[in-house]
Amino acid sequence: MIVWLYWVISLTIVTYASSYIVKKYEQYGFAALTAFYTIYLGASQIIASRIINFDLGFYQFFAPAAVFIYPFIAQAIDMINEAYGKAKAHLAIFVAFITQVLLITFIAMVNSLSPAPFFQFEEAWQNLFGLSIRITLASWIAFLICQNLDAHVFAILKKKYEKRVLLRSIVSDILDLTLDSIIFVTIAFYGLMPILPLIAGQIISKNIIGFLDTPWFIWYKKMLTWKETLPMLDRLSQRLRTRLNHRF
C-alpha cells in the first residue's frame, strides 16, 4: 500500500505548489503548471514500459505502471484550463508534445551510439528504451487527440455550468482517459495481441485513479476562489473603515 502514500504525497505537493504559485506569483503560474504537466507526461512515457499487477482487492488485472501517473496529466490540463482558459490549455498541450518529441529524439540519439565495453547494462537499457516506432506514434496520436478534447470539453462545461466544478472535472477526465486507452492500445497492439483485455484494464484503472484525484482538483479550485475573493474583501474592509472614519 506504500504506492498510495507516494501517490497522495506527490499529488498534494503539486496541487498545493500550483495553487500557491498561481495565487502569489500569477505571472509565473502558467509556466509552473506547464512544467508540472510536462513532468507528468515525461514520467508516464518512461514508466509505461513496466507492466504491473493492478489489484483492486476483489479483482486483479495487468496494466502499464503509467496508469498511476496519466490521470495526473488529465488533472494538470484541467488546472491550467481553470486558471488560464482554453487557449492557454491548448498551448500547454503543444509545449508538452514538443518536449516529448525531444525526449524520444534524445533517446534515439543515445541509442545510436556504441556502448562502452565495460557497460554491463546495455541489454537492460535497450529493453527499456529501445522504443518501438508504432508504440511511440500511438502514444503521440492518443495524447494530441485526447488532451485537446479534454481541454475543449472542460471549457464548454465551465462556460455553461460555471459553478459545477466537479461536473467539468469528472466528465472531461472520463472522456480523456477512456478514449486515450482505446486509441493507444488499438494503434500500438492491434494484430499483435488481444486488445480488448488491455483496453478494459487501462480504462478501469485510469478512471479509478482519475476519480480518486478529483478531491485535489476541488481543493485547488477552492484555493483559487479564495485568491479571487481577497481583493473584494480588502475593498469592503477599506470602504467600511472609510465610512467609520467619516462618522467619527
N, C-alpha and C positions, 0 to 999 in steps of 0.2 A: 504493500500500500504506500510505500515511500514515494512512488511515482506521483501520487496525487498531492503529496506535500510539496514536491518540486513544482508541480503544476500550479498549485494555489499561490505559492510564494512568487513565482515568476510573473503570473498574471496580475497579482496585487501590486508588485513593484512597478510594472509597466503602466498599469492603469493610473496609479497614484502619480507617477512621474509625468505621465502625459497630461493629466488634468492640471498638475501644478505648473508645468511649463506654459500651457495654454493660458492659464489664469495670470501667472506672474510675468511671463515674457511672451506676450501674444504674437509679437513679430517673428519669434522663433518656433512657435508651436507647430506650424505646418511642417517645417524641416524636421523637427523632433519626431512627430508622428510618422512621417515618411521613413525616417531612419529605422524606427521600431518595426514598421511594416516590412521593410526590406530585409531586416534581420530575420524576422519570422519566415519570410519566403525562402531566403537562402538556407536557413536551418532545415526547413521542411524538405528542400531538394536533396540535402545531404543525408538526412536520417531516414528518408523514404526507402533506402536500399535495404534496411533491416526490417524483416517481416517478424511480427510479434504475435504471441497468443493473446488475444483480447478476451479477457474473462469477465463476463457480466455477473458471475455468481450462479445464474441459472442456465447460462448458455455461453459457449466458447466458439470463437471463430478467429481466423487469421487475417491480419491487415498490416499494411506498412506502418512503421512507427510514427510516420508523419501525421497520422490521424490525431495525435495529441497536440500537434502544432497547427495544422491547417485551419481549424476553427478560429485560432487567434488571428489568422490573416483576414478572415471574414469580419471579425470584430474590429480589427485595426482600420479597415477601409470604412467601416461604419463610423468609427470615432472621427476620422478625417471628414467624412461627409457631414456629420452632425455639427462640427465646429466651423468648417470652412466651405461647405457646399459641394454640389455635384461636380462642378468644373475642376475644383482642386482634387477631388477624389479621382477623377479620370487622369489628371496629371500625375498623381502619386502612382497610379497603376502603370502608366507609361514609364516613369522613372524606375520603378521596381522591375519592370520587364527588361529594361536595358541592363540593369545590374545583373540579372540572371543570364542574359546573353553573354555578358563579360565573364561571369563566373564559369560558364561552360567553356568559353573560349580559352580562358586561362588554364583550366584543367586539361583541355585538349592540347594546348601548347606544351605543358609539362609532360604529358604522356608521350609526346613525340620525341622526347629526349631519352637517351640510353641511361639506364640506371648504373650507379657505381657498382663495381664487382662485389663489394662488401655489404651492399644494402640487402638485408635479408627479408624485406617485406614487400618485394616487388609484386609477387603473385597476389598478396592480400590487397595491395594498392590498386592493381589492375581490376581485381574483382569488385572493389568498392567504387572506383572512379572511372572504370572503362565504360563510360556511359553509352548506351545504345541510342542511335540517332532517332529511331522510332519512338522510344520512350521519352526522349527529350522533346521531340516535336509534339507528342501527345500532351506533355505537361504544359508546354507553352500555349498550345491551342486552347486547352481547357482553362488555363489561367486567364487568358485575354477575354474569352467569351464570358466566363462565369463572374469574374470580378467586375467587369463593366456592367453586366446585368445586375449584379448586387448593388452597385452604385446607382444605377438608373431606377431600380425598384424602390430602394431606400429613399431616394429623393422624391419620388412620386408620392409615397406614403407619408413622408414628412410634410409635404405641401398640403396633402388632403386631410391628414389627421395629425396635426401639429403636436397635440398633447399625448398622443398614443405612442410613447417611446417604445414600449415593449412590442407592440404590433410591428412596427417597421424593422426593428432589430431581428425578431424571430422570423418573419416572413422572408426578408431579403436573404438571411443566412441559410434558411432551409432550401430556397431555390438555388443559391450559390453552391452549397455543399453537396446537394443531391445531383445537380446537373454536372458538376465537376467530376464526381465519381463515375457517372455514366460515360461522359466524353473521354476522360482519361483512360479508363480501363478498356473501353471499346477500341480506341485507336492503338493503344500500346500492346494489347494482348489478344485481339481478335484473331482467331485461326491458330493461336499458339497454345492456348489453354482455355478451360471452361470459364467464360467471363461472367456469367450470372452470379455464381457464388462470390466472386471478387467484388462485383458491383454491390451486391447486397451487403457484404461485410463493410465496405467503405461507407455506404450510405448510412447504415445503422450506427457505426462507431463515430463518424464525423458529426452526425446530427445529435447524438447523445452528448458529446463533448461541447458542441456548439450551443446546445440548450443549457448545459451546466455553466458556461461562462457568461450567460446573459446578465446575472446579477451584477457582474463587474461593469458591464456597459451602463446599466441603470445607475450605478454608483458614479460613474464618470459623468453621466448626464446631469445628475444632481449637483455635482461639484461645478459644472459649467453654469448651471442655472443660478447657483449661489454667486458665482462671479458676476452674472448679469444683474442680479438684484442689489449688489453692493452699491453701485453708483446711485441707484434710486433711493436706497436707504440714506446715503450720505446727503442727497438733495433734500429729502424730507426732514432730516435732522437739522440741516442748515436753515431751512425755512422756519422750523419750529423755534430755533434759537433766535432768529431774526424777529419773529413775532413777539417772543418773550421780552426781548430787549426793547422793542418799541413800547410794550405795555408798561414796563418797569423802568 
